[in-house]
Amino acid sequence: MPGALDPSWTRRGGQPHSVPLLPAAPAGSDDDEAHTMVRIMLEAWQRVLASLDSLPVGYRTDLGRFLLDALAAVTQAEQGTTAWRMRTFLAGPDWDQLGFAVCSTLTDHTRAAFSAWLQLRHHQRGQHSGLAELTSVGVPLTPRTDGYRDWNTTVVAVSGDPALTNEELLTYQHLFNAPNGPSRRRSSRRVIRQKGVSAQSTLRSDGAAPAPLAVAYG
């Protein structure tokens, strides 16, 4: 990069490395496989961002206010509890389902819990239509207190059938379909297990015209 380096990089053990801003050789000619890897990663993020951007404009105020209020609420969680606020938007039967959550803490357990919630909400779409071509994208936020930024943002996506077992389905329904949802629940590491979803690698954005109605639920 041109100009002086950020001194914090050196303190963290970073090593300066110079590359041409406009190489004479075609991009990827030095290692086509490596460049393909980066391209696939960028395309996946592009599809995720396009999916999130598909939320109709008229609902963005509602979403933004929900996130701001939820961030303020979860910071007041009692010691020994994990506070959640969750909301799902679905603008049409063939659109990507968008799930948003705010949690009071970011741990491997809460990451797994959010993944379980998104898989359940995605699975429930299959009760009315096939899951093979459907995608759900979820964004959990957790407050930060280090002054660097106000919150952490994570992204999870599920496409196709998450293939939940009967045990997982009953467990997730017990946790997330209770009245008022899991707004404040004591952590139980015995309940949620991280489950890999083989269909997560495929993400898409539906380019259909905006639907007149969006549904928001927990």
C-alpha positions in Angstrom: 0.0 0.0 0.0 1.3 3.5 -0.7 2.3 5.8 2.1 3.3 5.0 5.7 2.2 1.8 7.3 -0.1 1.7 10.4 2.4 1.4 13.3 0.0 -1.0 15.0 0.7 -3.6 12.3 4.4 -3.6 13.3 3.5 -4.0 17.0 1.4 -7.0 16.2 4.3 -8.6 14.3 3.2 -7.6 10.8 5.8 -7.7 8.0 5.9 -5.0 5.2 5.3 -6.5 1.7 5.2 -4.5 -1.5 3.2 -5.5 -4.6 2.5 -3.5 -7.8 -0.9 -1.8 -7.8 -1.3 -2.4 -11.5 0.6 -5.6 -12.4 1.7 -6.0 -16.0 0.9 -9.7 -16.0 -2.8 -10.8 -16.2 -4.5 -11.3 -12.9 -4.1 -14.8 -11.7 -1.3 -15.8 -14.0 1.0 -16.4 -11.0 -1.4 -18.8 -9.3 -4.8 -19.4 -11.0 -6.0 -21.7 -8.2 -5.3 -19.1 -5.5 -7.1 -16.4 -7.5 -10.1 -18.7 -8.1 -10.3 -19.3 -4.4 -10.5 -15.5 -3.7 -13.1 -15.0 -6.5 -15.4 -17.7 -5.1 -15.2 -16.2 -1.7 -16.0 -12.7 -3.0 -18.9 -14.0 -5.1 -20.3 -15.7 -2.0 -20.2 -12.5 0.0 -21.7 -10.6 -2.9 -24.7 -13.0 -3.0 -25.1 -12.7 0.8 -25.1 -8.9 0.6 -27.5 -9.0 -2.4 -29.8 -11.2 -0.3 -29.8 -8.8 2.6 -30.3 -5.9 0.3 -33.5 -7.6 -1.0 -35.4 -6.5 2.2 -38.0 -4.1 0.9 -37.1 -0.5 1.7 -40.3 0.1 3.6 -39.3 -2.4 6.3 -35.8 -1.1 6.9 -36.9 1.4 9.5 -38.6 -1.4 11.4 -35.5 -3.5 11.2 -33.1 -0.7 12.2 -35.3 0.3 15.2 -35.6 -3.4 16.2 -31.8 -3.8 16.2 -31.1 -0.6 18.1 -33.7 -1.3 20.7 -32.5 -4.9 21.0 -28.9 -3.9 21.5 -29.9 -1.6 24.3 -32.0 -4.3 25.9 -29.5 -7.2 25.8 -26.8 -5.1 27.5 -29.1 -5.1 30.6 -29.1 -8.9 30.8 -28.8 -10.3 34.3 -25.6 -12.1 35.3 -25.7 -15.7 34.4 -28.2 -15.2 31.6 -28.0 -14.9 27.9 -30.5 -12.4 26.4 -31.8 -12.7 22.8 -34.0 -10.7 20.5 -34.9 -12.3 17.2 -36.9 -11.3 14.1 -37.4 -12.9 10.7 -38.5 -11.2 7.5 -40.0 -13.0 4.5 -41.0 -10.8 1.6 -42.5 -13.6 -0.6 -42.6 -17.4 -1.0 -39.6 -17.6 -3.3 -37.5 -14.9 -1.7 -34.6 -15.4 0.6 -35.7 -15.5 4.2 -33.8 -13.0 6.4 -33.3 -13.6 10.0 -31.8 -11.1 12.5 -30.9 -11.6 16.1 -29.2 -9.6 18.9 -27.5 -11.5 21.7 -25.9 -10.3 24.8 -22.7 -12.3 24.3 -20.7 -13.9 21.5 -19.4 -17.4 22.3 -19.2 -20.7 20.5 -22.4 -21.7 22.3 -24.4 -18.6 21.1 -23.1 -19.0 17.6 -24.4 -22.6 17.6 -27.7 -21.5 19.1 -28.2 -18.9 16.4 -27.3 -21.5 13.7 -29.9 -23.8 15.3 -32.6 -21.1 15.2 -31.9 -20.2 11.6 -32.0 -23.9 10.6 -35.4 -24.3 12.4 -36.9 -21.3 10.7 -35.6 -22.5 7.3 -36.9 -26.0 8.0 -40.3 -24.6 8.7 -40.5 -23.1 5.2 -40.5 -26.7 3.9 -43.9 -27.3 5.5 -45.4 -25.1 2.7 -43.0 -25.6 -0.2 -39.9 -27.5 -1.1 -36.6 -26.5 0.4 -34.3 -27.5 -2.5 -34.3 -24.0 -4.0 -34.8 -21.9 -0.9 -32.2 -19.9 1.1 -32.3 -18.3 4.5 -29.6 -15.8 5.6 -29.1 -14.9 9.2 -27.3 -12.0 10.9 -26.6 -12.0 14.6 -25.3 -8.9 16.4 -23.6 -8.9 19.7 -22.5 -5.7 21.7 -18.9 -4.8 22.0 -17.4 -2.8 24.9 -13.8 -2.2 23.6 -14.6 1.1 21.9 -13.5 -0.2 18.4 -17.1 -0.5 17.3 -20.5 -0.9 18.9 -21.2 -4.5 17.9 -19.9 -7.6 16.2 -21.7 -8.9 13.1 -21.8 -12.5 11.9 -23.4 -14.0 8.9 -24.9 -17.5 8.6 -26.7 -19.0 5.5 -28.6 -22.2 4.9 -29.7 -23.4 1.5 -31.6 -26.6 0.7 -32.7 -29.1 3.3 -30.8 -28.8 6.6 -31.8 -32.4 7.3 -32.6 -32.0 11.0 -33.0 -35.1 13.0 -36.2 -35.7 15.0 -34.2 -35.0 18.2 -32.8 -31.8 16.9 -36.2 -30.6 15.6 -37.9 -31.2 18.9 -35.0 -29.5 20.8 -35.0 -26.5 18.6 -38.8 -26.2 18.7 -38.8 -26.4 22.5 -36.2 -23.6 22.6 -37.4 -21.2 19.9 -41.1 -21.8 19.5 -42.0 -21.1 23.1 -44.3 -18.2 23.8 -42.4 -14.9 23.4 -39.3 -16.7 22.2 -36.0 -17.1 24.0 -35.7 -13.5 25.0 -33.9 -14.4 28.2 -32.8 -17.9 29.0 -30.1 -19.4 31.1 -27.4 -21.0 29.1 -27.5 -24.8 28.7 -24.5 -26.2 26.8 -26.2 -29.6 26.8 -29.0 -28.5 24.5 -27.4 -26.9 21.4 -24.8 -28.7 19.4 -23.1 -27.2 16.4 -24.3 -29.0 13.3 -22.7 -28.6 9.9 -25.1 -28.1 7.0 -23.9 -29.5 3.7 -26.2 -27.2 1.7 -24.8 -24.0 3.2 -22.3 -23.5 0.4 -24.9 -22.4 -2.2 -26.2 -18.8 -1.8 -28.4 -16.9 -4.2 -30.3 -13.7 -4.5 -33.8 -13.7 -6.0 -34.2 -11.0 -8.5 -38.0 -11.0 -8.6 -40.0 -7.8 -8.3 -40.7 -6.5 -4.8 -43.7 -8.3 -3.1 -46.4 -6.1 -1.6 -46.2 -7.8 1.8 -43.4 -8.8 4.1 -43.9 -10.9 7.3 -41.9 -10.3 10.4 -41.9 -12.9 13.2 -39.6 -14.4 15.8 
